[in-house]
């Protein structure tokens, strides 16, 4: 048997460091076993998927050096490798489930479903579908279809018994079928959900080992059931613990930088980042952390991963990165790499005219543009606060902007201005009065290069980090404030 693993990112935002972690574990496991690594784009969420995000995924994984054997760009014998191009395949398989009686049409309205869930919550029950449309006979279904009533297709789930789950990292476990929802497999827009598409794709692409995050453990019974319904052999499952902050909280954009391309833009080396992530699956002594890919493969074993959650320690990553810079780079190589990094950030020519108009002597340029290339800038509370904006409202503006930044795919100059104006309007703030505080948060000064162009240049990830730094300087929200402000964001 040829070992085949895959990574299936959704193109719905910036590629997350968690994607790099899962991708690396799949990559290393396949290489360790002389297997193949497949890239699949899971773009069935049409409302949020974008070509921009897909391009960023390919760019970030290539930067890390994780080359795939099959994928949307290089093809292969098991394509297409974008789920949006496999709709006929999913329709064929959902028809099979309907014919065999393993799935059913559900015509319940959103209002009915919400009332059902609300009642279940009030009764302190598990919120799941109550099986209302299971009672429909063929004539009822046909009549509803002829009326063109909106519907989804759900899977049938046993009422009694338990599902046994075997996992490469854990002891076998059991989940009662009574706790498993009658999952929607096909949405009203004609697209499959994650559950159907992944099972069908993993089988047809001959994936032997499904190595993914532990957030999918509770969904595994649905996937096992689908394998049984289709009469297919299920793959080996391995659910990796999620990356954690040093305080053991879940790694999130609100606390730390999490974009893969953020680390590239900040000047981290891809070999250092890969080395750092691979350490989670190695059992080595202190002082042996710096390892080539060949040595990483030699000692790689998924069983070394702590189920408590690998800690993403940014200080350790910086230390490891510095080791690579000191040990592996001659002075000439260092200068070349530094120049390539600076030029790769973005073409400085988009700001050249603005820089030139503010320059008397070339020595003026460095302090003028330094903020564009710095990971962090120093800001003070006195510079951030404004007499025209209440402190609490400024804190709320920063918080809402940070939260909403995660939802923006296209980071254009005009889009940035519109985005900030909308956030100001939401709080009924005068945007002109906010500008000096935003300038300080982004550049460190109340006046600098054009604000929106500067934010476009440094990118969304670094913009978010600057805003988080500014918010921390004037006061992070309390739990009560977060709860209230989240309703607005």
C-alpha positions as CSV (number, residue, x, y, z in Angstrom):
1,X,0.0,0.0,0.0
2,X,1.3,3.5,-0.9
3,X,0.8,5.9,1.9
4,X,-1.2,9.0,0.7
5,X,-1.9,12.0,2.9
6,X,-3.5,15.3,2.0
7,X,-4.1,18.8,3.2
8,X,-7.4,20.4,2.3
9,X,-7.4,24.2,3.2
10,X,-10.4,26.3,2.5
11,X,-9.6,29.5,0.6
12,X,-11.6,31.8,3.0
13,X,-8.9,34.1,4.4
14,X,-5.2,34.4,5.2
15,X,-3.4,31.0,5.4
16,X,-3.2,30.2,9.1
17,X,-0.1,28.9,10.9
18,X,-2.3,26.0,12.0
19,X,-2.6,25.0,8.3
20,X,1.2,25.0,8.0
21,X,1.4,22.7,11.1
22,X,-1.2,20.2,9.7
23,X,0.3,20.4,6.3
24,X,3.8,19.7,7.6
25,X,2.7,16.7,9.6
26,X,0.9,15.2,6.6
27,X,4.0,16.0,4.4
28,X,6.5,14.5,6.8
29,X,4.4,11.4,7.4
30,X,4.1,10.7,3.7
31,X,7.8,11.3,3.1
32,X,8.8,9.2,6.1
33,X,6.8,6.3,4.5
34,X,7.9,6.9,0.9
35,X,4.3,8.0,0.1
36,X,2.6,10.9,-1.6
37,X,1.3,14.2,-0.4
38,X,-1.8,15.8,-2.0
39,X,-3.1,19.4,-2.0
40,X,-6.8,19.8,-2.3
41,X,-8.7,23.1,-2.3
42,X,-11.9,22.9,-0.4
43,X,-13.9,25.8,-1.8
44,X,-17.5,24.7,-1.3
45,X,-18.2,27.8,0.9
46,X,-19.0,30.0,-2.1
47,X,-19.9,33.0,0.0
48,X,-16.4,33.2,1.5
49,X,-14.1,31.5,-0.9
50,X,-11.8,33.6,-3.1
51,X,-9.1,33.2,-5.7
52,X,-7.0,35.6,-3.8
53,X,-7.0,33.3,-0.8
54,X,-6.3,30.2,-2.9
55,X,-3.3,31.9,-4.4
56,X,-2.1,32.9,-0.9
57,X,-2.4,29.2,0.2
58,X,-0.2,28.0,-2.7
59,X,2.2,30.8,-2.2
60,X,2.6,30.2,1.6
61,X,3.0,26.4,1.3
62,X,5.6,26.8,-1.5
63,X,7.5,29.3,0.6
64,X,7.7,26.7,3.3
65,X,9.1,24.2,0.8
66,X,6.1,21.7,1.2
67,X,5.9,20.5,-2.4
68,X,2.9,18.3,-3.2
69,X,2.7,15.4,-5.6
70,X,-0.8,16.2,-6.9
71,X,-2.8,19.4,-6.7
72,X,-4.8,22.1,-8.5
73,X,-1.8,23.6,-10.1
74,X,0.1,20.5,-11.1
75,X,-2.7,18.1,-11.7
76,X,-2.6,14.3,-11.1
77,X,-4.6,11.1,-11.7
78,X,-7.3,11.9,-9.1
79,X,-8.4,15.4,-10.1
80,X,-10.0,17.8,-10.2
81,X,-8.4,19.1,-7.0
82,X,-10.8,21.9,-6.4
83,X,-14.0,20.8,-4.8
84,X,-16.0,23.4,-6.7
85,X,-15.0,21.5,-9.9
86,X,-16.2,18.1,-8.5
87,X,-19.9,18.9,-8.1
88,X,-21.1,16.2,-10.5
89,X,-19.2,13.7,-8.5
90,X,-20.9,14.7,-5.3
91,X,-24.4,14.7,-6.9
92,X,-23.8,11.2,-8.1
93,X,-22.9,10.0,-4.6
94,X,-25.7,11.8,-2.9
95,X,-28.1,10.1,-5.3
96,X,-26.6,6.8,-4.3
97,X,-27.3,7.5,-0.6
98,X,-30.9,8.6,-1.4
99,X,-31.5,5.4,-3.4
100,X,-30.1,3.2,-0.6
101,X,-32.2,5.0,2.0
102,X,-29.2,6.4,3.9
103,X,-30.2,10.0,3.3
104,X,-33.4,12.0,3.0
105,X,-34.8,15.4,1.8
106,X,-35.4,17.9,4.6
107,X,-37.8,20.8,3.8
108,X,-37.7,22.4,7.2
109,X,-37.5,26.2,7.1
110,X,-34.8,28.1,9.0
111,X,-37.5,29.5,11.3
112,X,-38.7,26.0,12.3
113,X,-35.1,24.8,12.8
114,X,-34.3,27.8,15.0
115,X,-37.5,27.3,17.1
116,X,-36.6,23.6,17.5
117,X,-33.0,24.4,18.7
118,X,-34.3,27.1,21.0
119,X,-36.8,24.7,22.6
120,X,-34.0,22.1,23.0
121,X,-31.7,24.6,24.7
122,X,-34.5,25.6,27.0
123,X,-35.0,22.0,27.9
124,X,-31.2,21.6,28.3
125,X,-31.1,19.0,25.5
126,X,-28.4,18.5,22.9
127,X,-29.3,20.7,19.9
128,X,-29.7,18.4,16.9
129,X,-32.2,17.8,14.1
130,X,-35.4,16.1,15.5
131,X,-36.1,13.9,12.4
132,X,-39.2,15.7,11.4
133,X,-38.8,15.1,7.6
134,X,-38.0,11.4,8.1
135,X,-41.7,10.9,8.3
136,X,-42.3,12.1,4.7
137,X,-43.1,9.4,2.2
138,X,-42.1,9.3,-1.4
139,X,-45.3,11.1,-2.5
140,X,-44.8,13.9,0.0
141,X,-41.2,14.4,-1.2
142,X,-42.2,14.3,-4.8
143,X,-44.9,16.9,-4.2
144,X,-42.6,19.2,-2.4
145,X,-39.9,18.9,-5.1
146,X,-42.6,19.7,-7.7
147,X,-43.5,22.8,-5.8
148,X,-39.8,23.7,-5.8
149,X,-39.7,24.1,-2.0
150,X,-36.2,24.8,-0.7
151,X,-34.5,21.7,0.8
152,X,-31.3,20.2,2.0
153,X,-30.3,16.5,2.1
154,X,-29.5,15.0,5.5
155,X,-27.9,11.7,6.4
156,X,-29.7,9.1,8.5
157,X,-28.1,8.2,11.8
158,X,-28.7,5.1,14.0
159,X,-30.8,5.7,17.1
160,X,-29.2,3.0,19.2
161,X,-25.6,1.8,19.9
162,X,-22.2,3.5,19.7
163,X,-19.6,4.4,17.1
164,X,-16.1,3.1,17.8
165,X,-13.3,5.4,16.8
166,X,-9.7,4.3,16.4
167,X,-7.1,7.0,16.3
168,X,-3.4,6.8,15.7
169,X,-2.7,9.1,18.8
170,X,-5.4,8.0,21.2
171,X,-6.9,4.9,22.8
172,X,-10.0,3.7,21.0
173,X,-13.1,5.7,22.0
174,X,-16.9,5.4,21.7
175,X,-19.5,8.1,20.9
176,X,-23.2,7.3,21.3
177,X,-25.2,7.5,18.1
178,X,-27.8,9.3,20.1
179,X,-25.5,12.3,20.3
180,X,-24.8,12.4,16.6
181,X,-26.8,14.9,14.5
182,X,-28.5,14.0,11.2
183,X,-25.9,16.0,9.3
184,X,-26.7,18.1,6.3
185,X,-24.8,16.5,3.4
186,X,-26.1,18.7,0.5
187,X,-27.0,22.3,1.0
188,X,-29.8,24.2,-0.7
189,X,-27.3,26.0,-3.0
190,X,-26.4,22.6,-4.6
191,X,-23.0,22.4,-2.9
192,X,-22.0,19.6,-0.6
193,X,-21.0,20.2,3.0
194,X,-17.5,19.3,4.3
195,X,-18.7,15.9,5.6
196,X,-19.8,14.5,2.3
197,X,-17.2,16.1,0.1
198,X,-14.3,15.0,2.3
199,X,-15.4,11.4,2.6
200,X,-16.0,11.1,-1.2
201,X,-12.8,12.9,-2.1
202,X,-10.6,11.0,0.4
203,X,-11.9,7.7,-1.0
204,X,-11.6,8.6,-4.7
205,X,-8.2,10.2,-4.1
206,X,-7.1,7.0,-2.3
207,X,-6.1,8.8,0.9
208,X,-4.8,6.2,3.3
209,X,-4.3,8.4,6.4
210,X,-6.5,11.4,7.4
211,X,-4.3,13.5,9.6
212,X,-6.2,16.6,10.7
213,X,-7.0,18.8,13.8
214,X,-8.7,17.4,16.8
215,X,-11.7,19.7,16.3
216,X,-13.0,17.1,13.9
217,X,-13.1,14.2,16.4
218,X,-16.8,14.7,17.2
219,X,-17.6,14.6,13.4
220,X,-15.7,11.4,12.8
221,X,-18.7,9.2,13.6
222,X,-20.5,10.8,10.7
223,X,-17.6,10.1,8.4
224,X,-17.3,6.5,9.5
225,X,-21.0,6.1,8.9
226,X,-20.6,7.4,5.4
227,X,-17.8,5.0,4.6
228,X,-20.1,2.2,5.8
229,X,-23.0,3.5,3.8
230,X,-20.9,3.5,0.6
231,X,-19.3,0.2,1.4
232,X,-15.8,1.7,1.4
233,X,-12.8,0.9,3.6
234,X,-12.2,3.9,5.9
235,X,-8.7,5.4,6.2
236,X,-6.6,5.6,9.3
237,X,-7.6,8.6,11.4
238,X,-5.2,10.8,13.3
239,X,-6.5,13.9,15.1
240,X,-3.7,16.3,16.0
241,X,-3.9,18.5,19.1
242,X,-4.4,22.2,18.3
243,X,-1.5,24.6,18.6
244,X,-1.6,26.5,21.9
245,X,-0.4,29.8,23.3
246,X,2.1,29.6,26.2
247,X,-0.9,30.0,28.6
248,X,-2.4,26.9,26.9
249,X,-5.3,28.9,25.3
250,X,-6.1,28.2,21.7
251,X,-3.8,29.9,19.2
252,X,-5.9,32.7,17.7
253,X,-5.5,35.9,15.6
254,X,-6.7,38.0,18.5
255,X,-3.8,37.1,20.7
256,X,-0.9,36.4,18.4
257,X,0.1,36.7,14.7
258,X,-1.1,33.6,13.0
259,X,-0.8,34.2,9.2
260,X,1.9,32.1,7.5
261,X,2.7,35.1,5.2
262,X,3.1,37.3,8.3
263,X,6.1,35.3,9.4
264,X,7.6,35.5,5.9
265,X,7.0,39.3,5.8
266,X,8.6,39.7,9.2
267,X,11.8,38.1,7.9
268,X,11.5,34.6,9.4
269,X,13.3,31.9,7.4
270,X,11.1,29.1,6.0
271,X,13.6,26.5,7.1
272,X,13.4,27.9,10.6
273,X,9.6,27.9,10.7
274,X,9.5,24.3,9.3
275,X,12.1,23.2,11.8
276,X,10.2,24.8,14.7
277,X,6.8,23.2,13.8
278,X,8.4,19.8,13.2
279,X,9.9,19.8,16.7
280,X,6.3,19.1,18.0
281,X,6.7,15.6,16.5
282,X,10.3,14.9,17.6
283,X,11.7,13.5,20.8
284,X,15.1,15.3,21.2
285,X,17.3,16.8,23.9
286,X,17.7,20.5,24.5
287,X,20.5,21.8,22.2
288,X,19.5,19.5,19.3
289,X,16.6,21.6,18.1
290,X,18.2,23.0,14.9
291,X,17.8,20.3,12.3
292,X,17.9,19.9,8.6
293,X,14.8,18.4,6.8
294,X,16.7,15.1,6.4
295,X,17.3,14.9,10.2
296,X,13.7,16.0,10.9
297,X,12.5,13.1,8.8
298,X,14.8,10.7,10.5
299,X,13.4,11.3,14.0
300,X,9.8,12.2,13.0
301,X,7.0,10.3,14.8
302,X,3.5,11.6,15.3
303,X,3.3,9.8,18.6
304,X,5.8,12.3,20.0
305,X,3.1,15.1,19.8
306,X,1.8,16.1,23.2
307,X,-2.0,15.6,23.4
308,X,-2.1,18.6,25.7
309,X,-1.4,20.8,22.7
310,X,2.0,21.9,21.3
311,X,2.9,25.3,22.6
312,X,3.6,27.9,19.8
313,X,6.3,29.8,21.6
314,X,7.2,32.8,19.5
315,X,10.3,33.5,21.5
316,X,11.6,30.0,20.8
317,X,10.9,30.5,17.1
318,X,12.9,33.7,17.1
319,X,15.8,32.0,18.8
320,X,15.7,29.2,16.2
321,X,15.5,31.7,13.4
322,X,18.5,33.5,14.8
323,X,20.5,30.3,14.8
324,X,19.9,29.8,11.1
325,X,20.9,33.4,10.4
326,X,24.1,33.1,12.4
327,X,25.1,29.5,11.5
328,X,24.0,29.1,7.9
329,X,24.5,32.5,6.4
330,X,27.8,34.1,5.4
331,X,28.0,37.9,5.4
332,X,27.4,38.0,1.6
333,X,24.5,35.5,1.8
334,X,23.0,37.5,4.7
335,X,23.1,40.8,2.7
336,X,21.6,39.1,-0.3
337,X,18.8,37.5,1.8
338,X,18.2,40.8,3.5
339,X,17.8,42.6,0.1
340,X,15.5,39.9,-1.2
341,X,13.4,40.1,1.9
342,X,13.1,43.9,1.7
343,X,12.2,43.8,-2.0
344,X,9.8,40.9,-1.6
345,X,7.8,42.7,1.0
346,X,6.2,44.9,-1.8
347,X,7.4,47.2,-4.5
348,X,8.5,50.3,-2.6
349,X,7.8,52.3,-5.8
350,X,4.1,52.6,-4.9
351,X,5.3,54.9,-2.1
352,X,8.4,56.4,-3.8
353,X,6.7,59.7,-4.8
354,X,5.4,60.2,-1.2
355,X,8.8,59.5,0.2
356,X,10.6,61.7,-2.3
357,X,8.3,64.7,-1.5
358,X,9.2,64.4,2.2
359,X,13.0,64.0,1.7
360,X,15.5,66.8,2.0
361,X,18.6,64.5,2.4
362,X,18.7,60.7,2.0
363,X,19.3,60.4,5.7
364,X,15.6,61.5,6.1
365,X,14.4,58.3,4.4
366,X,15.3,55.8,7.2
367,X,13.2,57.3,10.0
368,X,10.4,58.0,7.4
369,X,10.0,54.5,6.2
370,X,11.3,52.5,9.2
371,X,7.8,51.7,10.4
372,X,7.1,49.9,7.1
373,X,9.7,47.2,7.8
374,X,9.4,46.9,11.6
375,X,7.7,44.0,13.4
376,X,6.6,46.3,16.2
377,X,6.6,50.1,16.8
378,X,6.6,51.9,20.0
379,X,3.5,53.9,20.8
380,X,2.5,55.8,23.9
381,X,-0.8,56.3,25.5
382,X,-0.5,60.1,25.3
383,X,0.1,60.0,21.5
384,X,-2.8,57.6,20.9
385,X,-5.4,59.3,22.9
386,X,-7.3,62.3,21.5
387,X,-9.2,65.1,23.1
388,X,-11.9,64.7,20.5
389,X,-12.5,60.9,21.0
390,X,-13.5,59.4,24.3
391,X,-11.0,56.8,25.5
392,X,-13.6,54.0,25.8
393,X,-14.9,54.7,22.3
394,X,-11.3,54.7,20.9
395,X,-10.7,51.3,22.6
396,X,-13.9,50.0,21.1
397,X,-13.0,51.2,17.7
398,X,-9.6,49.5,17.8
399,X,-11.2,46.3,19.1
400,X,-13.9,46.2,16.4
401,X,-11.4,47.0,13.7
402,X,-9.1,44.2,14.8
403,X,-12.0,41.7,14.9
404,X,-13.4,42.7,11.6
405,X,-10.0,42.7,9.8
406,X,-10.1,38.9,10.0
407,X,-13.1,38.9,7.7
408,X,-11.6,41.0,4.9
409,X,-10.2,39.1,1.9
410,X,-9.2,41.9,-0.5
411,X,-6.8,44.4,1.1
412,X,-6.9,47.4,-1.3
413,X,-6.2,51.0,-0.6
414,X,-9.8,52.1,-1.3
415,X,-11.2,49.1,0.5
416,X,-9.1,50.0,3.6
417,X,-10.5,53.5,3.8
418,X,-14.1,52.3,3.3
419,X,-13.5,49.6,6.0
420,X,-12.3,52.1,8.5
421,X,-15.0,54.6,7.8
422,X,-17.7,51.9,8.3
423,X,-16.2,51.0,11.6
424,X,-16.2,54.7,12.7
425,X,-19.8,55.1,11.5
426,X,-20.9,52.0,13.5
427,X,-19.8,53.8,16.7
428,X,-21.1,57.2,15.4
429,X,-17.6,58.6,15.5
430,X,-16.2,61.4,13.3
431,X,-13.7,59.7,11.1
432,X,-11.6,62.8,10.7
433,X,-11.2,62.9,14.5
434,X,-10.0,59.3,14.5
435,X,-7.3,59.7,11.9
436,X,-4.5,60.9,14.2
437,X,-4.9,58.0,16.6
438,X,-4.9,55.5,13.7
439,X,-1.8,57.1,12.3
440,X,0.0,56.7,15.6
441,X,-1.2,53.0,15.9
442,X,0.2,52.2,12.4
443,X,3.2,54.4,12.0
444,X,4.2,55.5,15.5
445,X,3.6,59.2,14.6
446,X,0.6,61.5,14.1
447,X,1.8,62.4,10.6
448,X,3.7,60.2,8.2
449,X,3.3,58.7,4.8
450,X,-0.3,58.4,3.5
451,X,-2.2,56.2,6.0
452,X,-4.2,53.9,3.7
453,X,-1.2,53.4,1.4
454,X,0.9,52.5,4.4
455,X,-1.6,50.0,5.7
456,X,-1.8,48.5,2.2
457,X,2.0,48.2,2.1
458,X,2.5,46.6,5.4
459,X,-0.4,44.2,4.8
460,X,-3.4,43.0,6.8
461,X,-1.5,40.8,9.2
462,X,0.9,43.4,10.4
463,X,-1.9,46.0,10.4
464,X,-3.8,43.8,12.8
465,X,-0.7,43.4,15.1
466,X,-0.2,47.2,15.2
467,X,-3.8,47.8,16.2
468,X,-3.6,45.1,18.9
469,X,-0.5,46.8,20.2
470,X,-2.3,50.1,20.3
471,X,-5.3,48.6,22.0
472,X,-3.1,47.0,24.7
473,X,-1.4,50.4,25.2
474,X,-4.6,52.2,26.0
475,X,-6.3,49.2,27.7
476,X,-7.5,45.8,26.5
477,X,-11.2,45.2,27.0
478,X,-12.6,43.4,30.0
479,X,-14.6,40.2,29.5
480,X,-17.8,42.2,29.9
481,X,-16.7,44.7,27.3
482,X,-15.6,42.0,24.9
483,X,-19.0,40.4,25.2
484,X,-20.8,43.6,24.4
485,X,-18.4,44.7,21.7
486,X,-18.5,41.3,20.0
487,X,-22.2,41.9,19.3
488,X,-21.3,44.9,17.1
489,X,-18.4,43.2,15.3
